[in-house]
Structures are given as C-alpha cells and as structure tokens.
Amino acid sequence: MTETSATTVHDNRNGRPPINELELHTETVETIDPVTFEVIKNNLWNINIEHGTTLIRTSGSLIVAHGRDLNPCILTEDVEYVFAGPYVQIITSAADLATRWVMENLAGNPGIREGDMFLTNDPWIGATHQMDVTLICPVFVDGKVFCWTVNTMHQNDVGGVTPGGMSPEARDSFHEPVRISPVRIVEQGRLREDLEEMYLRQSRLPGMLGLDLRAAVSGNLVAQKRILELVDRYGAAVVKGVMRRVIDHAEKTFVNRLLKLPDGTWRARGYLEQALPGDRGIYPLVLTMRKSGSNLVFETEGTHDQVGCLNSSFAGWRAGVINAVTNALLHDLQCALGGPLRRIDFNAPTGSLCTAEFPGAVANSTNFVIMLTVSLAAQVLGKMMISDESQRASICASGGSSNAPISGMSGINQRGEPWGGLHMEIPAGALGGFALNDGIPTGGTLWSYGTRMPDAETEEQDRPILFLYRNELEDSGGAGRWARGVGPVAAQVTHGADEIRHDVSACGFAAPTSGGLFGGYPGAANLIVEKRNSNVRDLFANGVIPDSLESLDGDLTTVQPKMNNLRQGPTDVHEFRLSAGGGYGDPLLREPQRVQEDVELGYVSREAAAEMYGVVLDNDNKVERAKTDARRLQMRTERIGRPPPRAIEESDGYRVSEYLILKPDAEVQGTDKDDAKMHCRMCDSVICGITENYKDAAVYCRLPISAAGSLMNDPGLYIDAGIELRQFVCPGCGTLLETEIACEFDTVLRDIELLSL
C-alpha cells in the first residue's frame, strides 16, 4: 500500500529526480533455525531498548531523562520498520519518511557515508513538530547500508517567537521554530561544530540542547555498535533474514486479525477550539477508517481546513494513526510496524487541519491534531474489532491527555538561570474503560507506553515551582459499564523566582476530547484556572499548605486555551486539570458493587453515583439495592420517553457494537448474514437492517455537554457555539447504544457502516 500526501516536500535539488547512488545491503538468508531466529530477534529488540536507555541516561533534560519523551527505532536498508521503541511512539512514526528523504535527496550530494548522521525537525519531511528532533544514522556493512538507527527526542527549546516553541498566536510556520531539512551534522564520526553552533544559537537553552544532541549521537552509536557485533557473530545475511522475517510475521499476523473482521466504514469526530488568541471558533476533525479484506484506509473527509495554530503536517497525522493501530492490533508484536504499514493507506488531501500546506503553523500538532487523532482512531478501531471475541480484550476507550493542556513555562529559575519546560503531569493521563475491564486511573496514555510523570521533588529541583497538590480528580473519568479512567489535577506556585511566564497553547476545554465507546461517557475536559492575589504566602507562614483553590482567598480567573505571555506572580496559584479517560458501555449496566467501590476509592462522588450510574447509597456508602433498581428503571424510562422499558435479557448474535447484534430475519427463510437485522443485544428488539444507520432508528436525545459529568466546562466560556452530548438509545429497553460529542450545528455522524461480514 502507499501513503498519499499532496503536501509539497521542499526538495533542495529543485524538483530533479531522486539520486539513486546509495548502495544497499540486501543479501538475506531465507532459512533460519527457530532458536537462532529468537536469539537474534530479541537481541535486536534489546538493542533498541539499550538505545532508548542511553538517551535517558545521557540527557540532562527533565523531559527526556525523567519524562522520557523520546523514542528510538531500527529501519531496514530500504526504510521499513523492524522495531520501534516503547516510549512516545508517535515521534518516531515519521522516521521512515525522514530517512527516505535522506536517501532520495542526499545520497549524491553531500553523500551518505559510514560514520555520518543526519539531523532534521521538518514536519513537511518527516517530523511530528519542530521540537521533536530526529537524528538518523546509517549502519554500513561491507561498504553498503545495512540498516538505519534513528532516535527522536522532544527538545525544550529549539527557537521561535515563543519560549518552548508552541506558540498560541502562530499564524504560520514563520512564527515557529526554524525547520531544519535533513543536514549531515555528524560527518564520518565527527560532530560538525559549525552546524552544531548554528543549531544551538536558535535556542534560549543552548547548553541543554547541546547535551541532548550529544545524547542522541551516543544513542545511535550504541545501537550501531550492537548491531555490528550481531552481524560479526551471525553474519549479515542471517541478521537481515531475521529482520525480514520479523516484518513478514507482523504483516501476516496483522492480515489474519483483519480477515476475522467485517468489511466496512467507521467514523469518529472530535473538535479543536480557538485557532488563535481571541478566536471563539470550533473546528471539527473527522477520522474515517475503511476496511476491505486485509487492508485499511484512513481518511480525513469532513475535517476543517487548516487554520491558525491548530494544524499538523501529513507526517504528524499519519504518526497518530500508526500509534493507535499499534496499541489496538500490534501490542503483542514488540512494536514491529513495518509489515502492517504495507497494508495501510493514508488518504488525506492537502490543506486540512491534518495535512496543512506549507507554511501553515504546525508546531502545536502533537498536542492538538496528533493526540486527538490517537483518541479518534482508538474509537474506530474498537468499533471494527468488536465482532471478534479474540480481539475484544484489546479494545480501549479514548485515554486521558487526549489533548494535553499545554502551558509552556519559562523565565529565570531559582539559580538565576534561564529555564523552560511543560507540565510533566501529562504522561499520567489515564486509560479509559476496556471492553472487559476497568480503565487505569492516572495510568498512562494511549499515545505512549514508556513516558512517565517525574516525582514532584524532581520537578521542584529543576524548576522554580512548588506543588501545593497533585491529586487524582474525583468524577473526572467518563462514566460507563467499564470506567475508572480518572485523571490528575495539580496546582503550583512560584518558588525562588519572581514570576513564571506561561504561554498556554491547548484545546479540549469546550469540547471534551476523550470520547466514550458504545454508550460510555467522555472523560472530563481540560481546564486551567488561577487564583490571583491569593493568601497562599500567609498560609505558608502559618504552616498551612492549601489542598484546593476553594481553601484560598483571591480572584479566580479562567485561563483561555490560547494565551500568550501570562505572568504568574508570587501570590498567584496555577491549577491545571488534564482530560481524563472515556467510559466503555452504558453506565446503567455497571455493577452497583463496583460503583460502591468507586465511591470508597474516591473515583466517583455519591452525587455522580446516583446521577450517572443510578446507584443509590445509604449513609455508610453501601448500595441500597431496591432503590437502585427503581432509580435505574426510572432513568431508562426517561431515556425512551414512555413506560415501561423492556426487561434486560441478553441474547446472542454477531456483534456490530457492544449492544447491537445481527440475527437472521425471522420472516425470511434462508436469509444470509447480509440480509440480517440489527437487534439490541440487551432485549432482542429489532433496531434496523444491516445496511441502515442504527442511529436513525434509535431514540435520539440531545443534551448539553454538562450532562456528561460535573467536570464538563461551560462551552460559552471559550467558544460561541454550543456543544452537545447526543445519546442514541434502544427504543425497547432504554440501553444507551452510543454517545456522541457534537457541535450543535453538526449533523449526526454515521459511525458504523458495514459492507460485508
């Protein structure tokens, strides 16, 4: 399959055909005994892990050494992924594009030789955004390119108008950090000091940037050395044979999984708000996935045109899709992406939020388009996978930090030195509800396996801040049959510095971005607020550390998603809340005992237990069963608008969704699957035909987004349009078939469209 992107790549050879002067090492052994294969395969995986560990141990930056915002990978000589690393996978999911550009454009001039490494951060060539800097290293055997080792690390500051690079007021890429097309920064084993100096002079933090550059070089050197040791021991053809078999096996496994699933089309829609400071607009991002046989196609039809600072390049959007596919279908294959990518098309016309044309602003792409794409892709993949029992356990609702509330912080630190950074609580988002189990509170994110939130003390040592609290936020996880995707909230004050500059570049405030699945509710929206001119210093003087903004005097200020140069002084308290994980399935079908445990653990309040789950608790927080049954019956009755709803009695059939099954039409003898009817799995009511949209036959409820939970923000604080929670309910029993987050002006989204089974 091929990747489609109409976005122009700037070619330093003025459009002349690619130069094919690079000799590639293609010799391979087809027959390898199983023991040798496993030994070499796991050696290659561990080389990749050692590569990442080297980056962590040699970098001095908080975001890499402690947050682990990095990833390594190994590519074949012709740029297929063998293994990607287990950290932030999205940032090396464009490494193949960048490496192919190097091969096609630099082989003739300046040449690609043993000991060279190439640096790039250009999103129109193969980077997710300019702060994710990639270093590409060819590994030579017998004078030919045997493979490539690549690493990418997020850099705190690579220049641009705004400290940290993510400018909320960027109207085009010229407001952002300089884009560096691949340049040979290491030449035959020596770091070119002239290019290093040019690179570092763009940064407000050149010392840290220089240290991270050397860490990247060290990581590639370690991986290169280990691969050559493996080649010396087993022979180049055998090692290459293992690489090929890893890729082929991953492709075969991917194909086998897809062949168990129906052909069809699945869609998901999300929103980004405020294209620039002062803007009150809302902009849709639509992800469509089409499956035909053993192939997938991802498309962006219905997505808004590129606008303001919200955009991504094609490479970034593609990386978000790849990350979600890895989570859903490749999690047990050690991130072997090469084979599955043969089976995926990326069909995205240029000029949209997902495929911005140059010079659109793209430096915010990771925390806008890419994170939202991971969330939407999780939804469409889950809806496709639901029909196969063996794959159901891998389905997960959208995770937390589906759009991170980025606030770039900078200034002079407690040691009188320039500093910069981001909130490091972002990696502690949450995993939403799974198909067969609860999510994981503050358990990580869908877009990263290996990042982490540093200890508070580590952040306080590095930065002029003091945390007042870091808590798991009650009622933040989306309600569902499976839930507990509780996310974090944190508050901080300045410490050892006069002020902190915040440049807020965020989304997910007006419209939550962590959607639920199959009737599950979305996770809480992002929020940043400040208590200005507070009495926090007086409380400190009296030995009191406040544990909430409500315990402080002062002026409560709502921070907008796009704000530049916001100053936090010594008496100002800055609080931020991360989007939490979505729920899975109808909340009224959650076991009452689990809701009781949720309340006891502090995940759900008593009020939410009653309002969202229909569970009534006594004064000791124990379930009152009779009152709970009555409350749930009342809520199901209100959903369908008439009494009485049919009793819940599960039935079997071919699953189309969690609560929709296909069954033969009883009125037609000998009916095949394609003529079957969709039934409610919970009461056996006939909903519609297989080719029809079940949402047209469901009871349709339009509610304000506040109905999704007490932590949903008032959209009017941020945008002019209204945001709705749309419910689609079985007309027979009142089971919640699906929820949809939508702008009030948007039509109902057809999310499931089957073609054949």
Solvent accessible surface area in square Angstrom, and as a share of the most:
residue,aa,sasa,rsa
1,M,98,0.44
2,T,95,0.55
3,E,70,0.31
4,T,62,0.36
5,S,45,0.29
6,A,65,0.50
7,T,15,0.09
8,T,94,0.55
9,V,61,0.35
10,H,90,0.40
11,D,43,0.22
12,N,93,0.48
13,R,17,0.06
14,N,141,0.72
15,G,65,0.62
16,R,141,0.52
17,P,108,0.68
18,P,68,0.42
19,I,39,0.20
20,N,136,0.70
21,E,118,0.53
22,L,33,0.17
23,E,108,0.48
24,L,54,0.27
25,H,12,0.05
26,T,80,0.46
27,E,111,0.50
28,T,47,0.27
29,V,53,0.31
30,E,143,0.64
31,T,121,0.70
32,I,16,0.08
33,D,75,0.39
34,P,103,0.65
35,V,111,0.64
36,T,30,0.17
37,F,24,0.10
38,E,78,0.35
39,V,59,0.34
40,I,0,0.00
41,K,39,0.17
42,N,56,0.29
43,N,54,0.28
44,L,0,0.00
45,W,42,0.15
46,N,85,0.43
47,I,9,0.05
48,N,0,0.00
49,I,48,0.25
50,E,59,0.27
51,H,0,0.00
52,G,0,0.00
53,T,37,0.21
54,T,18,0.11
55,L,0,0.00
56,I,23,0.12
57,R,198,0.72
58,T,56,0.33
59,S,8,0.05
60,G,37,0.36
61,S,1,0.01
62,L,7,0.03
63,I,7,0.03
64,V,0,0.00
65,A,16,0.13
66,H,66,0.29
67,G,1,0.01
68,R,65,0.24
69,D,30,0.16
70,L,0,0.00
71,N,0,0.00
72,P,0,0.00
73,C,0,0.00
74,I,1,0.00
75,L,0,0.00
76,T,0,0.00
77,E,2,0.01
78,D,53,0.27
79,V,6,0.04
80,E,38,0.17
81,Y,2,0.01
82,V,0,0.00
83,F,2,0.01
84,A,1,0.01
85,G,0,0.00
86,P,27,0.17
87,Y,18,0.07
88,V,4,0.02
89,Q,4,0.02
90,I,0,0.00
91,I,5,0.03
92,T,1,0.00
93,S,1,0.01
94,A,0,0.00
95,A,2,0.01
96,D,14,0.07
97,L,37,0.18
98,A,0,0.00
99,T,0,0.00
100,R,102,0.37
101,W,16,0.06
102,V,0,0.00
103,M,23,0.10
104,E,63,0.28
105,N,7,0.04
106,L,5,0.02
107,A,11,0.09
108,G,31,0.30
109,N,114,0.58
110,P,58,0.37
111,G,10,0.09
112,I,12,0.06
113,R,93,0.34
114,E,104,0.47
115,G,21,0.20
116,D,0,0.00
117,M,3,0.01
118,F,0,0.00
119,L,3,0.01
120,T,0,0.00
121,N,1,0.00
122,D,11,0.06
123,P,0,0.00
124,W,10,0.04
125,I,9,0.04
126,G,1,0.01
127,A,2,0.02
128,T,0,0.00
129,H,2,0.01
130,Q,0,0.00
131,M,0,0.00
132,D,1,0.01
133,V,11,0.06
134,T,3,0.01
135,L,3,0.01
136,I,0,0.00
137,C,1,0.01
138,P,0,0.00
139,V,0,0.00
140,F,19,0.08
141,V,15,0.09
142,D,126,0.66
143,G,54,0.52
144,K,77,0.32
145,V,0,0.00
146,F,0,0.00
147,C,0,0.00
148,W,0,0.00
149,T,0,0.00
150,V,0,0.00
151,N,0,0.00
152,T,1,0.01
153,M,1,0.00
154,H,9,0.04
155,Q,7,0.03
156,N,25,0.13
157,D,5,0.03
158,V,6,0.04
159,G,2,0.02
160,G,29,0.28
161,V,83,0.48
162,T,1,0.01
163,P,19,0.12
164,G,13,0.13
165,G,1,0.01
166,M,11,0.05
167,S,0,0.00
168,P,0,0.00
169,E,54,0.24
170,A,0,0.00
171,R,151,0.55
172,D,38,0.20
173,S,0,0.00
174,F,134,0.56
175,H,61,0.27
176,E,8,0.04
177,P,0,0.00
178,V,80,0.46
179,R,57,0.21
180,I,28,0.14
181,S,48,0.31
182,P,7,0.05
183,V,40,0.23
184,R,19,0.07
185,I,2,0.01
186,V,5,0.03
187,E,51,0.23
188,Q,110,0.49
189,G,55,0.53
190,R,186,0.68
191,L,41,0.20
192,R,83,0.30
193,E,133,0.60
194,D,84,0.44
195,L,25,0.12
196,E,14,0.06
197,E,88,0.39
198,M,103,0.46
199,Y,9,0.04
200,L,27,0.14
201,R,181,0.66
202,Q,74,0.33
203,S,14,0.09
204,R,95,0.35
205,L,25,0.13
206,P,63,0.40
207,G,59,0.57
208,M,66,0.29
209,L,5,0.02
210,G,7,0.06
211,L,79,0.39
212,D,1,0.01
213,L,7,0.03
214,R,111,0.41
215,A,1,0.01
216,A,7,0.05
217,V,21,0.12
218,S,37,0.24
219,G,0,0.00
220,N,0,0.00
221,L,88,0.44
222,V,37,0.21
223,A,0,0.00
224,Q,25,0.11
225,K,115,0.49
226,R,80,0.29
227,I,0,0.00
228,L,53,0.26
229,E,81,0.36
230,L,11,0.05
231,V,13,0.08
232,D,124,0.64
233,R,181,0.66
234,Y,55,0.21
235,G,29,0.28
236,A,17,0.13
237,A,14,0.11
238,V,33,0.19
239,V,0,0.00
240,K,0,0.00
241,G,5,0.05
242,V,0,0.00
243,M,0,0.00
244,R,53,0.19
245,R,79,0.29
246,V,7,0.04
247,I,0,0.00
248,D,68,0.35
249,H,100,0.45
250,A,1,0.01
251,E,27,0.12
252,K,135,0.57
253,T,22,0.13
254,F,0,0.00
255,V,22,0.13
256,N,70,0.36
257,R,50,0.18
258,L,0,0.00
259,L,107,0.53
260,K,117,0.50
261,L,8,0.04
262,P,5,0.03
263,D,33,0.17
264,G,0,0.00
265,T,5,0.03
266,W,2,0.01
267,R,48,0.18
268,A,4,0.03
269,R,32,0.12
270,G,8,0.07
271,Y,3,0.01
272,L,0,0.00
273,E,0,0.00
274,Q,5,0.02
275,A,4,0.03
276,L,31,0.16
277,P,52,0.33
278,G,76,0.73
279,D,40,0.21
280,R,89,0.33
281,G,20,0.19
282,I,27,0.14
283,Y,25,0.09
284,P,28,0.18
285,L,0,0.00
286,V,12,0.07
287,L,0,0.00
288,T,4,0.02
289,M,0,0.00
290,R,82,0.30
291,K,4,0.02
292,S,76,0.49
293,G,30,0.28
294,S,16,0.11
295,N,41,0.21
296,L,0,0.00
297,V,34,0.19
298,F,0,0.00
299,E,24,0.11
300,T,7,0.04
301,E,126,0.57
302,G,53,0.51
303,T,16,0.09
304,H,66,0.30
305,D,97,0.50
306,Q,54,0.24
307,V,39,0.22
308,G,16,0.15
309,C,0,0.00
310,L,0,0.00
311,N,2,0.01
312,S,0,0.00
313,S,1,0.00
314,F,15,0.06
315,A,5,0.04
316,G,0,0.00
317,W,0,0.00
318,R,0,0.00
319,A,0,0.00
320,G,0,0.00
321,V,0,0.00
322,I,4,0.02
323,N,1,0.01
324,A,3,0.02
325,V,2,0.01
326,T,0,0.00
327,N,27,0.14
328,A,13,0.10
329,L,2,0.01
330,L,3,0.01
331,H,95,0.42
332,D,78,0.40
333,L,22,0.11
334,Q,50,0.22
335,C,6,0.04
336,A,3,0.02
337,L,4,0.02
338,G,3,0.03
339,G,0,0.00
340,P,2,0.01
341,L,19,0.09
342,R,71,0.26
343,R,68,0.25
344,I,3,0.01
345,D,30,0.15
346,F,0,0.00
347,N,61,0.31
348,A,0,0.00
349,P,92,0.58
350,T,45,0.26
351,G,16,0.16
352,S,12,0.08
353,L,0,0.00
354,C,0,0.00
355,T,0,0.00
356,A,0,0.00
357,E,87,0.39
358,F,62,0.26
359,P,51,0.32
360,G,7,0.07
361,A,0,0.00
362,V,0,0.00
363,A,0,0.00
364,N,0,0.00
365,S,0,0.00
366,T,18,0.10
367,N,2,0.01
368,F,0,0.00
369,V,0,0.00
370,I,0,0.00
371,M,9,0.04
372,L,0,0.00
373,T,0,0.00
374,V,2,0.01
375,S,2,0.02
376,L,3,0.01
377,A,0,0.00
378,A,14,0.11
379,Q,21,0.09
380,V,0,0.00
381,L,1,0.00
382,G,2,0.02
383,K,12,0.05
384,M,0,0.00
385,M,1,0.01
386,I,2,0.01
387,S,23,0.15
388,D,20,0.10
389,E,119,0.53
390,S,84,0.54
391,Q,11,0.05
392,R,13,0.05
393,A,62,0.48
394,S,32,0.21
395,I,3,0.01
396,C,13,0.08
397,A,0,0.00
398,S,0,0.00
399,G,3,0.03
400,G,1,0.01
401,S,0,0.00
402,S,4,0.02
403,N,0,0.00
404,A,0,0.00
405,P,0,0.00
406,I,8,0.04
407,S,0,0.00
408,G,9,0.08
409,M,3,0.01
410,S,9,0.06
411,G,30,0.29
412,I,98,0.50
413,N,11,0.05
414,Q,65,0.29
415,R,131,0.48
416,G,55,0.53
417,E,86,0.39
418,P,81,0.51
419,W,18,0.06
420,G,14,0.14
421,G,6,0.06
422,L,18,0.09
423,H,3,0.01
424,M,6,0.03
425,E,2,0.01
426,I,11,0.06
427,P,15,0.09
428,A,10,0.08
429,G,0,0.00
430,A,0,0.00
431,L,30,0.15
432,G,0,0.00
433,G,0,0.00
434,F,50,0.21
435,A,2,0.02
436,L,86,0.43
437,N,86,0.44
438,D,15,0.08
439,G,7,0.07
440,I,83,0.42
441,P,26,0.16
442,T,38,0.22
443,G,40,0.38
444,G,18,0.17
445,T,7,0.04
446,L,20,0.10
447,W,17,0.06
448,S,9,0.06
449,Y,99,0.38
450,G,19,0.18
451,T,21,0.12
452,R,107,0.39
453,M,68,0.30
454,P,4,0.03
455,D,94,0.49
456,A,23,0.18
457,E,120,0.54
458,T,29,0.17
459,E,2,0.01
460,E,42,0.19
461,Q,134,0.59
462,D,50,0.26
463,R,2,0.01
464,P,0,0.00
465,I,1,0.01
466,L,53,0.26
467,F,22,0.09
468,L,15,0.07
469,Y,20,0.07
470,R,61,0.22
471,N,68,0.35
472,E,82,0.37
473,L,36,0.18
474,E,77,0.34
475,D,30,0.15
476,S,2,0.01
477,G,18,0.18
478,G,2,0.02
479,A,6,0.05
480,G,0,0.00
481,R,50,0.18
482,W,32,0.11
483,A,3,0.03
484,R,40,0.15
485,G,0,0.00
486,V,2,0.01
487,G,1,0.01
488,P,9,0.06
489,V,11,0.06
490,A,1,0.01
491,A,0,0.00
492,Q,1,0.01
493,V,0,0.00
494,T,1,0.01
495,H,96,0.43
496,G,56,0.53
497,A,20,0.16
498,D,124,0.64
499,E,68,0.30
500,I,0,0.00
501,R,44,0.16
502,H,0,0.00
503,D,2,0.01
504,V,0,0.00
505,S,0,0.00
506,A,0,0.00
507,C,0,0.00
508,G,0,0.00
509,F,0,0.00
510,A,2,0.01
511,A,1,0.00
512,P,5,0.03
513,T,5,0.03
514,S,0,0.00
515,G,6,0.06
516,G,8,0.08
517,L,0,0.00
518,F,1,0.00
519,G,0,0.00
520,G,0,0.00
521,Y,17,0.06
522,P,3,0.02
523,G,0,0.00
524,A,3,0.02
525,A,1,0.00
526,N,0,0.00
527,L,31,0.15
528,I,0,0.00
529,V,13,0.07
530,E,0,0.00
531,K,20,0.08
532,R,55,0.20
533,N,106,0.54
534,S,11,0.07
535,N,37,0.19
536,V,0,0.00
537,R,79,0.29
538,D,90,0.46
539,L,33,0.16
540,F,52,0.22
541,A,90,0.70
542,N,117,0.60
543,G,70,0.67
544,V,71,0.41
545,I,119,0.60
546,P,5,0.03
547,D,99,0.51
548,S,32,0.21
549,L,10,0.05
550,E,152,0.68
551,S,58,0.37
552,L,8,0.04
553,D,97,0.50
554,G,35,0.34
555,D,86,0.44
556,L,115,0.57
557,T,53,0.31
558,T,50,0.29
559,V,1,0.01
560,Q,53,0.23
561,P,0,0.00
562,K,3,0.01
563,M,58,0.26
564,N,46,0.24
565,N,69,0.35
566,L,24,0.12
567,R,103,0.38
568,Q,0,0.00
569,G,16,0.16
570,P,65,0.41
571,T,49,0.28
572,D,9,0.04
573,V,0,0.00
574,H,0,0.00
575,E,26,0.12
576,F,1,0.00
577,R,16,0.06
578,L,1,0.00
579,S,1,0.00
580,A,0,0.00
581,G,0,0.00
582,G,1,0.01
583,G,0,0.00
584,Y,1,0.00
585,G,0,0.00
586,D,1,0.00
587,P,0,0.00
588,L,7,0.04
589,L,42,0.21
590,R,0,0.00
591,E,81,0.36
592,P,10,0.07
593,Q,96,0.43
594,R,62,0.22
595,V,0,0.00
596,Q,14,0.06
597,E,64,0.29
598,D,0,0.00
599,V,18,0.10
600,E,93,0.42
601,L,104,0.52
602,G,32,0.31
603,Y,35,0.13
604,V,15,0.09
605,S,17,0.11
606,R,98,0.36
607,E,121,0.54
608,A,17,0.13
609,A,0,0.00
610,A,29,0.22
611,E,110,0.49
612,M,31,0.14
613,Y,6,0.02
614,G,0,0.00
615,V,1,0.00
616,V,38,0.22
617,L,13,0.06
618,D,48,0.25
619,N,149,0.76
620,D,108,0.56
621,N,44,0.22
622,K,97,0.41
623,V,34,0.19
624,E,52,0.23
625,R,140,0.51
626,A,80,0.62
627,K,116,0.49
628,T,0,0.00
629,D,71,0.37
630,A,61,0.48
631,R,53,0.19
632,R,30,0.11
633,L,86,0.43
634,Q,91,0.41
635,M,26,0.12
636,R,31,0.11
637,T,29,0.17
638,E,109,0.49
639,R,26,0.10
640,I,16,0.08
641,G,66,0.63
642,R,112,0.41
643,P,101,0.63
644,P,105,0.66
645,P,12,0.08
646,R,122,0.44
647,A,67,0.52
648,I,58,0.29
649,E,125,0.56
650,E,116,0.52
651,S,25,0.16
652,D,130,0.68
653,G,38,0.36
654,Y,53,0.20
655,R,47,0.17
656,V,5,0.03
657,S,3,0.02
658,E,14,0.06
659,Y,4,0.01
660,L,1,0.00
661,I,0,0.00
662,L,10,0.05
663,K,49,0.21
664,P,98,0.62
665,D,25,0.13
666,A,96,0.74
667,E,160,0.72
668,V,81,0.47
669,Q,164,0.73
670,G,83,0.80
671,T,25,0.15
672,D,86,0.45
673,K,121,0.51
674,D,66,0.34
675,D,90,0.46
676,A,4,0.03
677,K,65,0.28
678,M,3,0.01
679,H,20,0.09
680,C,0,0.00
681,R,22,0.08
682,M,6,0.03
683,C,7,0.04
684,D,53,0.28
685,S,12,0.08
686,V,88,0.50
687,I,13,0.07
688,C,12,0.07
689,G,10,0.10
690,I,11,0.06
691,T,102,0.59
692,E,93,0.42
693,N,20,0.10
694,Y,4,0.02
695,K,9,0.04
696,D,120,0.62
697,A,42,0.32
698,A,11,0.09
699,V,40,0.23
700,Y,88,0.33
701,C,26,0.16
702,R,128,0.47
703,L,58,0.29
704,P,86,0.54
705,I,4,0.02
706,S,69,0.45
707,A,35,0.27
708,A,5,0.04
709,G,14,0.14
710,S,93,0.60
711,L,37,0.18
712,M,21,0.09
713,N,17,0.09
714,D,87,0.45
715,P,19,0.12
716,G,44,0.42
717,L,82,0.41
718,Y,0,0.00
719,I,1,0.00
720,D,111,0.58
721,A,16,0.12
722,G,25,0.24
723,I,7,0.03
724,E,22,0.10
725,L,0,0.00
726,R,3,0.01
727,Q,12,0.05
728,F,1,0.01
729,V,0,0.00
730,C,0,0.00
731,P,42,0.27
732,G,6,0.05
733,C,0,0.00
734,G,0,0.00
735,T,1,0.00
736,L,0,0.00
737,L,2,0.01
738,E,5,0.02
739,T,13,0.08
740,E,15,0.07
741,I,22,0.11
742,A,0,0.00
743,C,7,0.04
744,E,64,0.29
745,F,157,0.65
746,D,42,0.22
747,T,111,0.65
748,V,50,0.29
749,L,22,0.11
750,R,65,0.24
751,D,2,0.01
752,I,3,0.02
753,E,48,0.21
754,L,14,0.07
755,L,121,0.60
756,S,41,0.26
757,L,66,0.33
